[in-house]
Amino acid sequence: DSSYTLRICSWNVAGLRAVLRNHPDTLPNLVKEYNIDILCLQETKLQELHLDDPKLQIRQALEGYDSYWSCSTAKKGYSGTAVFVKKRRCQEDQEEENSEKNDNNDDTK
């Protein structure tokens, strides 16, 4: 069966820096627990300079996801959105992984 359920989550974080600082495992745990494909965050309250701050590592908040950011330029620390999209494995990788699983199943018989 080649059907697929796309899982999208939307969350008003009311300040992403505080979430990452006080609860650093929240985003990774959320996407793992619910197998989220697209995570949309509102009210990130970030400025462009926060995205590349090595201490915050905001762009790397979710491993295995591409990230897209929008920061308010009219008012610092106002509004802002972020979208994380799960990186899809190419068909070749999936077929190879399935083949390896089948080989391992054959070995246990």
C-alpha positions in Angstrom: 0.0 0.0 0.0 1.5 3.3 -1.0 -0.8 5.6 0.8 0.7 8.2 3.1 -0.7 10.3 5.9 0.8 13.8 6.1 1.0 15.1 9.6 1.0 18.8 10.2 1.3 20.5 13.6 0.8 24.2 14.3 1.9 25.8 17.6 1.9 29.4 18.9 5.1 29.3 20.9 4.9 32.9 22.1 8.7 33.2 21.9 10.9 30.4 20.5 14.1 31.4 22.3 12.4 30.8 25.7 11.1 27.4 24.6 14.5 26.3 23.3 16.3 27.7 26.4 14.0 26.3 29.0 12.8 23.1 27.3 15.5 22.2 24.7 14.0 18.7 24.0 10.4 19.9 23.4 10.6 20.3 19.6 12.5 17.1 18.9 10.3 15.1 21.3 7.1 16.6 19.7 8.0 15.7 16.2 9.2 12.2 17.2 6.1 11.4 19.3 3.6 12.4 16.7 5.7 11.6 13.6 5.2 15.2 12.3 6.0 15.9 8.7 5.5 19.7 8.9 5.8 21.8 12.0 4.5 25.4 11.8 5.4 27.8 14.6 3.8 31.2 15.1 4.9 34.1 17.3 8.5 33.1 17.3 9.5 36.6 18.2 12.9 36.2 16.6 15.1 38.7 14.8 17.2 37.7 11.8 20.4 38.0 14.0 19.0 35.3 16.3 18.9 32.7 13.5 22.7 32.6 13.0 23.6 33.1 16.7 26.0 30.1 17.4 24.8 30.0 21.1 21.2 29.6 20.2 21.6 27.2 17.3 18.0 28.0 16.2 18.5 26.9 12.6 19.5 23.4 13.9 16.6 23.1 16.3 15.3 20.0 14.5 17.7 17.6 12.9 16.3 16.0 9.8 14.1 18.9 8.9 14.5 21.8 6.5 13.6 25.1 8.1 12.0 28.3 6.7 11.8 31.5 8.7 10.0 34.8 8.6 11.1 37.6 11.1 9.5 40.9 11.5 11.6 43.8 10.2 9.1 46.5 11.1 9.2 45.8 14.9 12.0 43.9 16.7 11.0 40.7 18.5 7.5 40.9 17.1 5.5 38.1 15.5 7.5 35.8 13.3 6.9 32.3 11.9 8.9 29.2 11.3 8.1 26.1 9.3 10.0 22.8 9.6 9.6 20.3 6.8 10.8 16.7 7.3 13.5 15.8 4.8 12.2 12.9 2.7 14.5 10.0 1.9 14.9 9.3 -1.8 13.1 6.2 -3.2 16.5 4.4 -3.7 17.3 4.7 0.1 13.9 3.4 1.1 14.2 0.4 -1.3 17.7 -0.4 0.1 16.4 -0.2 3.7 13.5 -2.5 2.9 15.8 -4.9 1.1 18.1 -5.0 4.2 15.1 -5.7 6.5 13.9 -8.5 4.3 17.5 -10.0 4.3 17.6 -9.8 8.1 14.2 -11.5 8.3 15.4 -14.3 6.1 18.4 -14.9 8.4 16.2 -15.4 11.4 14.2 -18.2 9.8 
